[in-house]
């Protein structure tokens, strides 16, 4: 293979990769972010109340590194709230150890989350976001335990834990 062929192949591969990534980007993120939520703030307002990591995950649909959240190993009784708006999302009764490094639940509290299709990184996943503020929480998969068979794999920075009996 000569230098010209190698460079042409490399440029073609990079261009194709870029095009496909742009084509299959998270198309419904824009739909979710254009949705009207009860809690609505400007980007600057969100930056003022969230840590940089929370902002990256909740508002920019980022993902924290697996195994970095202390909430992954939190098994006390209580409720998991949205770190953006404080809405109750999950009960500790539905939490389980998925072995993934992220807090996982088999069911959210009724009406607390909404789902959209996430087509980023050349795959199709179901994104989970807070129904009150639209904050990105994580993804839901069909490999969870009974009774739902669902695994709500959440970013710990998107959540706050409120122990049972705490006001």
C-alpha positions in Angstrom: 0.0 0.0 0.0 1.5 3.3 -1.0 1.3 6.6 1.0 -1.4 8.1 -1.2 -3.7 5.1 -0.9 -3.2 4.9 2.8 -4.0 8.6 3.3 -7.1 8.4 1.0 -8.4 5.4 2.9 -7.7 7.1 6.3 -9.5 10.3 5.2 -12.4 8.3 3.8 -12.7 6.4 7.1 -12.7 9.5 9.2 -15.2 11.3 7.0 -17.5 8.3 7.0 -17.2 7.9 10.8 -18.0 11.6 11.3 -21.0 11.5 8.9 -22.5 8.4 10.5 -22.0 9.8 14.0 -23.8 13.0 13.0 -26.5 11.1 11.3 -27.2 8.8 14.2 -26.7 11.4 17.0 -29.2 11.5 19.8 -32.1 12.8 17.7 -34.6 12.9 20.5 -32.4 14.8 22.9 -33.5 17.9 21.1 -37.1 16.9 21.4 -36.6 16.2 25.1 -34.9 19.6 25.6 -37.7 21.4 23.7 -40.3 19.7 25.8 -42.0 22.0 28.4 -41.0 21.0 32.0 -42.4 22.3 35.2 -38.9 23.4 36.3 -37.3 25.4 33.5 -34.1 27.3 33.9 -31.6 28.9 31.5 -28.2 27.3 31.0 -26.6 29.9 33.2 -29.1 29.3 36.0 -28.4 25.5 35.9 -24.7 26.2 36.0 -25.2 28.2 39.2 -27.0 25.5 41.1 -25.3 22.3 39.8 -21.7 21.2 40.2 -19.7 21.0 36.9 -20.1 17.2 36.9 -23.9 17.4 37.6 -24.3 20.0 34.8 -22.4 17.8 32.4 -24.6 14.8 33.1 -28.0 16.3 33.8 -28.0 19.1 31.2 -25.5 17.9 28.6 -26.4 14.1 28.7 -23.0 13.0 29.9 -22.1 9.9 31.8 -20.1 9.6 34.9 -17.4 6.9 35.1 -18.6 3.6 36.4 -17.8 2.9 40.0 -17.3 6.5 41.0 -20.7 7.2 42.7 -21.0 6.5 46.4 -24.8 6.0 45.7 -23.9 2.7 43.9 -23.2 1.1 47.3 -25.9 3.0 49.2 -28.4 0.4 50.5 -30.2 2.3 53.3 -33.9 2.9 53.2 -35.0 6.1 51.6 -35.8 7.9 48.4 -33.6 8.9 45.5 -34.3 12.5 44.2 -33.4 14.3 41.1 -30.2 16.4 41.9 -31.5 19.1 39.5 -35.0 19.7 40.9 -35.5 17.5 44.0 -38.3 15.4 42.5 -38.6 11.9 44.1 -37.6 9.4 41.4 -36.8 6.0 42.9 -37.5 4.1 46.2 -34.7 2.2 47.8 -37.0 -0.8 47.8 -36.5 -1.1 44.0 -32.7 -0.7 44.1 -30.4 -3.7 43.4 -26.8 -4.4 42.8 -26.4 -4.8 39.0 -22.6 -5.1 39.1 -22.3 -2.3 36.5 -20.8 0.4 38.8 -23.9 2.6 38.6 -26.9 2.8 40.9 -29.6 0.5 39.4 -33.3 0.2 40.1 -36.0 -2.0 38.6 -38.8 0.6 38.7 -39.1 4.4 39.1 -41.8 6.0 41.1 -44.9 6.5 39.1 -44.8 9.5 36.7 -41.3 10.6 37.9 -39.4 9.8 34.7 -39.8 10.0 31.0 -38.0 8.1 28.2 -36.6 9.1 24.9 -34.6 7.2 22.2 -30.9 7.8 22.3 -29.1 7.0 19.1 -25.6 8.1 20.1 -22.4 6.1 19.7 -23.8 3.9 16.9 -26.4 2.2 19.2 -30.0 2.6 20.1 -30.8 2.9 23.8 -33.6 4.2 25.9 -32.7 7.4 27.8 -34.3 8.2 31.1 -34.8 11.8 32.2 -36.6 13.6 35.0 -40.2 14.3 34.1 -40.1 17.6 36.1 -36.9 19.3 34.9 -35.8 17.1 31.9 -32.5 16.3 33.5 -30.7 13.3 32.0 -30.6 10.5 34.6 -29.2 7.5 32.6 -30.7 4.6 30.5 -33.1 1.8 31.0 -32.3 -1.8 29.7 -34.4 -5.0 29.5 -32.0 -7.1 31.5 -33.2 -6.3 35.1 -34.7 -8.5 37.8 -38.3 -9.4 38.4 -40.9 -8.1 38.7 -40.3 -5.6 35.8 -37.3 -7.1 34.0 -36.0 -3.5 33.7 -32.7 -2.1 34.8 -32.7 1.6 35.3 -29.0 2.3 35.2 -28.6 5.8 36.7 -25.8 8.3 37.0 -25.2 8.8 40.7 -24.4 12.5 40.2 -28.0 12.9 38.8 -29.4 11.7 42.1 -29.5 12.7 45.8 -30.3 10.2 48.5 -32.8 11.2 51.2 -32.8 8.7 54.1 -36.2 7.4 55.3 -37.7 9.6 58.1 -35.6 12.7 57.1 -37.7 15.8 56.4 
